[in-house]
Amino acid sequence: MKIILASKSPRRIELVSLMGLDCASIPCTAEERIDRSLPPEEVVKALARQKADFVFKDHPDCCVIGADTVVYLDGEIIGKPKSERDAFSILSRLSGRTHLVYTGLAVMTHEVSDVRHCITEVTFHELSENELNWYISTKEPMDKAGAYGMQGVGGVFIKNVSGSYFNIIGLPIDLLYHMLLEARVIKEDHTIV
């Protein structure tokens, strides 16, 4: 069975390949529709399902994986920054504090529609204004939920992680692996069924 990742994220594509799986990448181009008043785990699960459903309707003989990641702090979902000023504001809020990273995962086949989520706690060091300005000047924060990349230079600001490291990057591969096993898409030797 062919595996399709409903994403164009280079990080997610790389993580699937780290799992030893070959997959195609077909991004979802539909506009996201979600009720932001829902709890964050329901938001990411609904968005992951939307992405997977969008691609699956044109590829019903494949396994389609959808994923969505958000940062959650003070009862608010924090997405990607809209500007450098917004990135500064977001990172200032995260400085010296612990926040949650939620990723929703959807695995769709003609037999299975499985949607789950993963939560990881991330604690930042206190960040100075100089550190924030330098980091924003790298442009790394601009396309990432929460305005940082754990796998990049933003990793130097992380004091502690409790939970899946890969969840912070956007794809909890441990959870995905078990979902694919349970859906009988892959075997334990990583061969695709």
GISUL-V216322 format. One record per residue. N is the residue number from 0. RES is the residue in three letters. PHI is phi in radians with two decimals (999 if undefined). BURIAL is I if it has 9 or more other ideal C-beta (glycine too) atoms within 8 Angstrom, else O. Layout:
<<N | RES | PHI | BURIAL> <N | RES | PHI | BURIAL>>
This chain:
<<0 | MET | 999 | I> <1 | LYS | -1.31 | I> <2 | ILE | -1.84 | I> <3 | ILE | -2.14 | I> <4 | LEU | -1.66 | I> <5 | ALA | -1.43 | I> <6 | SER | -2.81 | I> <7 | LYS | -1.90 | O> <8 | SER | -1.11 | O> <9 | PRO | -1.05 | O> <10 | ARG | -1.17 | I> <11 | ARG | -1.17 | I> <12 | ILE | -1.06 | I> <13 | GLU | -1.11 | O> <14 | LEU | -1.16 | I> <15 | VAL | -1.11 | I> <16 | SER | -1.19 | I> <17 | LEU | -1.11 | O> <18 | MET | -1.32 | I> <19 | GLY | 1.46 | O> <20 | LEU | -1.92 | I> <21 | ASP | -1.70 | O> <22 | CYS | -2.52 | I> <23 | ALA | -1.57 | O> <24 | SER | -2.10 | I> <25 | ILE | -2.28 | I> <26 | PRO | -1.25 | O> <27 | CYS | -1.35 | I> <28 | THR | -1.86 | O> <29 | ALA | -1.31 | O> <30 | GLU | -1.23 | O> <31 | GLU | -1.20 | O> <32 | ARG | -2.15 | O> <33 | ILE | -2.68 | I> <34 | ASP | -1.56 | O> <35 | ARG | -1.24 | O> <36 | SER | -1.45 | O> <37 | LEU | -1.20 | I> <38 | PRO | -1.06 | O> <39 | PRO | -1.01 | I> <40 | GLU | -1.18 | I> <41 | GLU | -1.30 | O> <42 | VAL | -1.08 | I> <43 | VAL | -1.20 | I> <44 | LYS | -1.16 | I> <45 | ALA | -1.14 | I> <46 | LEU | -1.19 | I> <47 | ALA | -1.09 | I> <48 | ARG | -1.12 | I> <49 | GLN | -1.02 | I> <50 | LYS | -1.11 | I> <51 | ALA | -1.13 | I> <52 | ASP | -1.03 | I> <53 | PHE | -1.02 | I> <54 | VAL | -1.38 | I> <55 | PHE | -1.07 | I> <56 | LYS | -1.04 | O> <57 | ASP | -1.69 | O> <58 | HIS | -2.42 | I> <59 | PRO | -1.23 | O> <60 | ASP | -1.65 | O> <61 | CYS | -1.98 | I> <62 | CYS | -1.72 | I> <63 | VAL | -1.96 | I> <64 | ILE | -1.94 | I> <65 | GLY | -2.01 | I> <66 | ALA | -2.57 | I> <67 | ASP | -2.59 | I> <68 | THR | -2.21 | I> <69 | VAL | -2.36 | I> <70 | VAL | -1.81 | I> <71 | TYR | -2.26 | I> <72 | LEU | -2.61 | I> <73 | ASP | 0.95 | O> <74 | GLY | 1.29 | O> <75 | GLU | -2.28 | O> <76 | ILE | -1.42 | I> <77 | ILE | -1.94 | I> <78 | GLY | -1.64 | O> <79 | LYS | -1.38 | O> <80 | PRO | -1.19 | I> <81 | LYS | -1.55 | O> <82 | SER | -2.79 | O> <83 | GLU | -1.11 | O> <84 | ARG | -1.10 | O> <85 | ASP | -1.12 | I> <86 | ALA | -1.05 | I> <87 | PHE | -1.07 | I> <88 | SER | -1.09 | O> <89 | ILE | -1.08 | I> <90 | LEU | -1.13 | I> <91 | SER | -1.11 | I> <92 | ARG | -1.18 | I> <93 | LEU | -1.35 | I> <94 | SER | -0.96 | I> <95 | GLY | 1.25 | O> <96 | ARG | -2.22 | I> <97 | THR | -1.84 | O> <98 | HIS | -2.26 | I> <99 | LEU | -1.97 | I> <100 | VAL | -1.99 | I> <101 | TYR | -1.96 | I> <102 | THR | -2.21 | I> <103 | GLY | -1.70 | I> <104 | LEU | -2.22 | I> <105 | ALA | -2.18 | I> <106 | VAL | -2.10 | I> <107 | MET | -2.12 | I> <108 | THR | -2.36 | I> <109 | HIS | -1.18 | O> <110 | GLU | -1.91 | O> <111 | VAL | -2.28 | I> <112 | SER | -2.35 | O> <113 | ASP | -2.00 | I> <114 | VAL | -2.27 | I> <115 | ARG | -2.43 | I> <116 | HIS | -2.48 | I> <117 | CYS | -2.31 | I> <118 | ILE | -2.19 | I> <119 | THR | -2.31 | I> <120 | GLU | -1.58 | I> <121 | VAL | -2.25 | I> <122 | THR | -1.99 | I> <123 | PHE | -1.62 | I> <124 | HIS | -1.21 | O> <125 | GLU | -1.16 | O> <126 | LEU | -1.99 | I> <127 | SER | -1.42 | O> <128 | GLU | -1.07 | O> <129 | ASN | -1.11 | O> <130 | GLU | -1.11 | I> <131 | LEU | -1.09 | I> <132 | ASN | -1.09 | I> <133 | TRP | -1.09 | O> <134 | TYR | -1.08 | I> <135 | ILE | -1.10 | I> <136 | SER | -1.15 | O> <137 | THR | -1.31 | O> <138 | LYS | 1.27 | O> <139 | GLU | -1.02 | I> <140 | PRO | -1.20 | I> <141 | MET | -1.24 | I> <142 | ASP | -2.11 | O> <143 | LYS | -2.23 | I> <144 | ALA | -1.00 | I> <145 | GLY | 1.38 | I> <146 | ALA | 1.14 | I> <147 | TYR | -2.63 | I> <148 | GLY | -2.12 | I> <149 | MET | -1.07 | I> <150 | GLN | -1.45 | O> <151 | GLY | -1.98 | O> <152 | VAL | -1.15 | O> <153 | GLY | -1.09 | I> <154 | GLY | -1.06 | I> <155 | VAL | -1.22 | O> <156 | PHE | -1.57 | I> <157 | ILE | -1.51 | I> <158 | LYS | -1.55 | O> <159 | ASN | -2.71 | O> <160 | VAL | -2.28 | I> <161 | SER | -2.16 | O> <162 | GLY | 2.19 | I> <163 | SER | -1.29 | I> <164 | TYR | -1.06 | I> <165 | PHE | -1.17 | I> <166 | ASN | -1.04 | I> <167 | ILE | -1.14 | I> <168 | ILE | -1.36 | I> <169 | GLY | 2.13 | I> <170 | LEU | -2.69 | I> <171 | PRO | -1.23 | I> <172 | ILE | -1.15 | I> <173 | ASP | -1.14 | O> <174 | LEU | -1.16 | I> <175 | LEU | -1.05 | I> <176 | TYR | -0.96 | I> <177 | HIS | -1.22 | O> <178 | MET | -1.14 | I> <179 | LEU | -1.17 | I> <180 | LEU | -1.08 | I> <181 | GLU | -1.12 | O> <182 | ALA | -1.41 | I> <183 | ARG | 1.05 | O> <184 | VAL | -1.55 | I> <185 | ILE | -2.24 | I> <186 | LYS | -1.83 | O> <187 | GLU | -1.09 | O> <188 | ASP | -1.54 | O> <189 | HIS | 1.24 | I> <190 | THR | -1.32 | O> <191 | ILE | -1.50 | I> <192 | VAL | -1.23 | O>>
